[in-house]
Amino acid sequence: MTIQAGILGATGYAGVELARLLLRHPGVRLAAVGSVSFEGKKLCEVYPSLRELCELECVDADEVVTKSDVVFAALPHGLSQDTAAACVGAGKKFIDLGADFRLDDAAEYEKWYGCEYKHPALHGQAVYGLPELFREEIRGKSVVGNPGCYPTSVALGLAPALRAGLAEPQGIVIDAKSGVTGAGRKTTQGTHFPECNEAFSAYKAACHRHTPEIEQTLSKMAGERATVTFVPHLLPVNRGILSTIYARMKPGATLEAARAAYEEAYRGERFVRLLPPGAGVDIRHVKCSNYCDIQLYADEHTGLLIVTSAIDNMVKGAAGQAVQNMNLLFGLPEETGIDMIPPAF
């Protein structure tokens, strides 16, 4: 069976990255692409790199749903819920790369995003799509909330330590840096080239919308309430996220025990690489791939476990993880279409 796939928001950065991956997926035909801003234009006109590779014209959401077995929505928050309901009503799968299906608590969603859950029953059926942590919950579902890029890097970076009871879940500090594509394709003053080139700055310190999503996942891993201080930064590069995570080690916990827990947790995981001692994670080594690279350190002076985690925010942080989720929904090998070797430079 060939899966007919559609993309809403195909002209955004995450959307076109999805197109790039789906066009090379052996089990998928890219059937339709949607864009409000460029409706009627071919995707290859918006992104000339797709010339002779994708001649699809951008159409409206209804046509994308009609032509597809699975719909990926790379849309701003608040715009995915009605389309998700239409997909489920038509017996189709829906994978949301936005924020509409990431949070379990409707009050938290309203607090951080200023929107309401329009289809509460549908939200109850949705699953959070981080395969390495929730693989069995994803299988067989119809609606998947694809995790945010920062939350992916943090959850994979800290989950084994919390599940093994080696780190305190309260007072975690996350110092994270992202490439400019994480802000989306629409230009703002902060992402305008003269503003971000040769610059490096923190933004939305302790008030970023990914905070409740991070705490939600870490709380599930710890089995109790997790609290974080999250400070993101903007790097003057196109792609990549590097998260440095600080968590207080519990009495008796050691770096050796932590490495053993991570080795056990990620043994056999195709897209998580625990680096050997002494090797440093680098966004360059995961660029254009679905990998997450992780390294561990222990600060004996302060009793802190330090975890560094690197992903490509457009692949493992968005489109690659979405395709990974689609593979799970349709019973395909998880790495199909995303098993890419990162470029050497």
C-alpha positions in Angstrom: 0.0 0.0 0.0 1.2 3.5 -0.9 0.3 6.1 1.7 -1.2 9.3 0.3 0.2 12.1 2.3 -0.8 15.8 2.5 0.8 18.8 4.1 -0.9 21.9 5.4 1.4 24.9 5.8 3.7 23.4 3.1 5.5 26.6 2.4 6.8 27.1 5.9 10.1 25.8 7.0 8.8 22.7 8.7 6.3 22.1 5.9 8.9 22.1 3.1 11.2 19.9 5.2 8.3 17.5 5.4 8.0 17.6 1.6 11.7 16.9 1.2 11.4 13.8 3.4 8.1 12.5 2.0 9.3 12.8 -1.6 12.0 10.3 -0.9 9.9 8.0 1.4 9.5 4.6 -0.4 6.1 4.0 1.0 4.5 7.5 0.4 3.2 9.5 -2.4 3.0 13.2 -1.7 -0.6 13.8 -2.8 -1.4 17.4 -1.9 0.2 20.5 -0.4 -1.7 23.4 1.2 -0.8 27.0 1.7 -2.9 30.1 2.5 -0.1 32.5 1.5 0.8 30.8 -1.8 -2.5 29.1 -2.9 -2.4 28.4 -6.6 1.4 28.5 -6.9 3.5 25.4 -7.3 5.6 24.4 -4.3 8.7 24.4 -6.5 8.0 28.1 -7.4 8.3 29.0 -3.7 11.3 26.7 -3.1 13.3 26.3 -6.4 15.3 23.4 -4.9 12.2 21.3 -5.6 12.2 22.0 -9.4 11.4 18.8 -11.4 11.0 17.1 -8.0 7.6 18.4 -6.9 5.2 20.1 -9.3 2.2 20.1 -6.9 0.2 23.4 -6.6 -0.7 24.7 -3.2 -4.5 24.1 -2.6 -6.9 24.7 0.2 -7.2 22.5 3.4 -10.4 20.7 2.2 -8.6 19.4 -0.9 -5.6 18.3 1.1 -7.8 16.3 3.4 -9.8 14.8 0.6 -6.7 13.5 -1.3 -4.8 12.2 1.7 -4.6 9.2 4.0 -2.5 11.2 6.5 -2.4 15.0 6.9 0.5 16.8 8.4 -0.3 20.3 9.7 2.6 22.7 10.0 0.4 25.6 11.1 0.4 28.2 13.9 -1.3 27.2 17.1 -5.1 27.4 17.1 -5.5 26.5 13.4 -5.2 22.7 13.5 -8.2 21.5 15.6 -11.0 21.7 13.0 -8.9 20.0 10.4 -8.0 17.3 12.8 -11.7 16.7 13.6 -12.4 16.5 9.8 -9.6 14.0 9.3 -10.8 11.7 12.2 -14.4 12.0 10.9 -13.2 10.8 7.5 -11.1 7.9 8.9 -7.8 9.6 8.2 -4.7 10.1 10.3 -3.6 13.6 11.5 -0.2 14.7 12.7 0.0 18.2 14.1 3.4 19.9 14.1 1.9 22.9 15.9 1.0 23.2 19.6 -2.7 22.3 19.5 -2.4 18.7 20.7 0.8 18.7 22.8 -0.6 19.6 26.2 -2.9 17.4 28.3 -4.4 20.2 30.3 -6.8 22.5 28.5 -6.2 25.2 31.1 -2.5 25.2 30.5 -3.1 25.5 26.8 -5.4 28.5 27.3 -2.9 30.1 29.7 0.2 29.8 27.5 -1.4 30.0 24.0 -4.6 32.1 24.6 -6.8 29.5 22.8 -9.4 27.0 23.9 -9.7 23.3 23.2 -12.5 23.3 20.6 -12.9 19.5 20.5 -12.2 18.2 24.0 -13.1 14.6 23.2 -10.7 14.7 20.3 -7.9 16.0 22.6 -8.6 13.0 24.9 -7.9 10.7 22.0 -4.7 12.4 20.9 -1.2 11.1 21.8 2.0 13.0 22.4 4.3 11.8 19.6 7.8 11.3 21.1 8.5 7.8 19.8 11.4 6.9 22.0 9.3 7.6 25.2 5.7 6.9 24.1 6.1 4.4 21.2 3.4 2.0 22.3 0.9 4.8 23.0 1.4 6.1 19.5 0.6 2.9 17.6 -2.9 2.7 16.3 -3.9 6.3 17.1 -5.5 8.8 14.7 -4.3 12.1 16.1 -0.6 12.8 17.1 0.7 16.0 18.7 4.3 16.2 17.4 6.5 17.5 20.1 8.2 20.9 20.0 11.9 21.1 19.1 13.2 22.3 22.5 11.0 19.8 24.4 12.3 17.0 22.2 16.0 17.8 23.0 15.2 18.2 26.7 13.0 15.1 27.2 15.4 12.8 25.4 18.3 14.4 27.3 16.9 13.9 30.8 14.3 11.1 30.6 16.6 8.2 31.6 18.0 10.0 34.7 14.5 10.8 35.9 13.1 7.4 35.2 16.0 5.8 37.1 15.6 8.1 40.1 19.0 9.5 39.7 18.1 13.2 39.4 15.8 15.5 41.3 12.8 16.6 39.2 12.5 20.0 40.8 14.7 23.0 40.0 16.0 21.7 36.7 17.8 24.4 34.7 17.7 24.3 30.9 20.1 26.5 28.9 19.1 26.0 25.2 20.2 27.5 21.9 18.3 27.3 18.5 19.0 28.1 14.9 16.9 30.9 13.3 14.6 28.4 11.4 13.0 27.7 14.8 11.3 31.0 14.6 9.5 30.1 11.4 9.6 31.6 7.9 7.9 34.9 8.6 10.4 37.6 9.2 10.4 39.5 12.5 12.8 42.2 13.7 14.6 39.7 15.9 15.1 37.2 13.0 16.0 39.8 10.4 19.5 39.1 9.1 21.2 42.3 10.4 19.7 41.7 13.8 20.7 38.1 14.3 23.9 37.8 12.2 27.1 38.0 14.4 24.8 38.1 17.4 23.8 35.8 20.3 21.1 36.5 22.8 18.6 35.0 25.2 14.9 35.5 24.6 11.6 34.8 26.5 13.7 33.7 29.6 11.5 31.8 32.1 8.3 32.5 30.0 8.7 30.5 26.8 5.6 28.6 25.7 7.5 25.3 25.6 7.9 25.4 29.4 4.6 23.5 30.2 5.3 20.9 27.5 8.8 20.3 28.9 7.4 20.0 32.5 4.6 17.7 31.4 6.9 15.2 29.8 9.5 15.3 32.6 6.8 14.9 35.2 5.7 11.7 33.5 9.2 10.4 33.4 9.8 11.2 37.1 6.4 10.1 38.3 6.1 13.3 40.2 5.8 17.0 39.5 8.9 18.4 37.6 9.7 22.1 37.6 12.2 23.8 35.2 13.8 27.1 34.5 14.0 27.3 30.8 16.1 30.0 29.0 16.3 29.7 25.2 18.8 31.6 23.1 19.0 32.4 19.4 22.0 31.2 17.5 23.0 32.9 14.2 22.8 29.6 12.3 20.0 28.1 10.2 19.6 24.8 11.9 20.2 23.0 15.2 19.4 23.0 18.9 21.9 22.5 21.6 20.4 22.1 25.1 22.5 22.0 28.3 20.5 20.7 31.2 21.4 20.9 34.9 19.7 18.7 37.4 20.7 18.0 41.0 21.8 14.4 41.5 20.0 12.4 44.2 22.0 11.0 47.1 24.1 8.1 46.0 23.7 8.8 42.3 26.9 8.7 40.3 28.0 9.5 36.7 28.7 5.8 36.2 25.1 4.9 37.2 23.7 7.6 35.0 25.7 6.3 32.0 24.4 2.8 32.7 20.8 4.1 32.8 21.2 5.9 29.5 22.8 3.0 27.8 20.0 0.7 28.9 17.3 3.3 28.0 18.6 3.9 24.5 20.0 0.5 23.5 18.5 -0.3 20.1 17.2 3.2 19.5 18.0 4.1 16.0 17.9 7.9 16.4 19.5 8.5 19.9 23.3 8.3 20.2 24.9 8.4 23.6 28.4 9.6 22.9 31.4 8.0 24.4 33.0 9.7 27.4 35.0 12.8 26.4 33.2 13.4 23.1 31.3 16.6 22.8 27.9 17.0 21.2 27.7 19.5 18.3 24.8 20.6 16.2 27.0 20.2 13.1 27.0 16.4 13.7 23.2 16.0 13.6 22.5 18.5 10.8 19.8 17.4 8.3 19.3 14.2 10.3 16.8 12.7 12.7 19.5 12.0 15.4 19.7 13.2 18.9 23.2 13.2 20.3 23.6 13.1 24.1 26.6 13.5 26.5 26.7 13.3 30.3 28.8 15.0 32.9 28.8 15.2 36.7 30.0 18.2 38.6 31.2 16.7 41.9 31.7 20.2 43.4 28.0 21.1 43.1 26.4 17.7 42.9 24.9 18.5 39.5 24.2 16.1 36.6 24.9 18.0 33.3 23.4 16.7 30.1 24.1 18.1 26.7 21.7 17.2 23.9 21.8 18.2 20.2 19.2 17.8 17.4 18.4 19.4 14.1 15.3 21.4 15.0 13.8 21.0 11.5 14.2 17.2 11.4 14.1 15.4 14.8 12.6 18.6 16.2 9.8 18.8 13.6 9.5 17.0 10.2 11.7 14.0 10.8 9.9 13.1 14.0 6.5 13.6 12.3 7.5 11.1 9.6 8.7 8.8 12.4 5.3 9.0 13.9 3.6 8.4 10.6 5.6 5.2 10.2 4.4 4.0 13.6 0.8 4.8 12.7 0.9 2.8 9.5 3.0 -0.1 10.8 6.2 0.7 8.8 9.7 0.4 10.1 10.3 3.5 12.2 13.3 4.7 10.3 11.8 4.5 6.8 12.4 7.6 4.8 14.4 9.4 7.6 17.4 7.1 8.0 19.9 9.8 6.8 23.6 10.1 7.4 24.4 13.6 8.6 26.8 15.6 6.3 30.4 15.7 7.5 30.5 19.5 7.3 
